[in-house]
Amino acid sequence: MQTEKLSPMMQRYLETKEQYPDCILFYRLGDFYEMF
């Protein structure tokens, strides 16, 4: 996958998910958190 075409948040998500594949990641988007 070409990560340079992804948004900065998605780039960071993929990097973090590689390190913690079995975890649910919470991202703050504005006033709310989203889980991936």
Order of alpha helices (4+ residues) and beta strands (2+ residues): alpha-beta-beta
